[in-house]
Amino acid sequence: MSCFAVTELWTPVRLARDTGFTRYRVIRAAALLAAGFTLWPTEIFIDGVSDPRNDVHYDLVVAAGPALIRAR
């Protein structure tokens, strides 16, 4: 799941602008980490062009492990 760090330069409204998403949630990273989730700094490229928000972009790992999908 894509996440962005909020800064003075990158406000929630500015981060959401031009993404196509009409809603967003704000939560402290410490709460996600305390709940056992992992945040990885990552980059976004659209048609080979680096996204200007890359300095504050992270991926939230919501599932991890070798057997995520059960065999039927």
N, C-alpha and C positions, 0 to 999 in steps of 0.2 A: 504494500500500500504506500503510495507516495505521501510524504510529509514534508513540511517546510518549517524552518526555524523563523520565528517572528523577530524582526529587528526594527530599529528606528527607520531604516531605509525600506525594509520589506515588511510592510504592515499586512495584516490579513486581507484587507480589501485589495491592495496592490498585488499580492501573491495570487489571489483568485482571478484577477482581471485577465481576460483573454484565454481562460482555460476551458470554457464551455461548461464549467460546473457552477450551479447557482447557489449551492450551500457548502459550508465548510464547518469544521469543528475546531475549537482551540483547546488544547490540553498541554500541561507541562510534560516535557520529556521525562522528567524524574518519575512521574506517575507511571508512564509506560514501562520504563526500565524496572521500577519496583515491582510491577506486575509480571515480570519475567520476559517481556518482549525485547527484541534486539533492534537497534537502529543502525543502519549502515549509510555512510555518506555515499551518494551516487550522483550520476549526471543524467540529464535528459537531452536528447538530440531529436529535433524535428526536421525531417528531410535533410539530415546531415549537418544541421546548424545547431550549435550549442545554445541551450536555453540560458537566458541571462540570470535566471534564478538558481543556477547550479551551485553557487556558493552557499546556499541555504537549503539545498534539497537533500532529503534522506529517504530511504525506504524502510518501512516498518515491516519486520518479518513477523507475520501472523501465524505461520505454521512452519515447523521444521521437523525433519525426521525421515528415516528410511521407508516407513510404511504409512504414508499419508492417506493413500487410497486403498481401501480394503478390497481384496480379490473376491469376486463373486463365485 
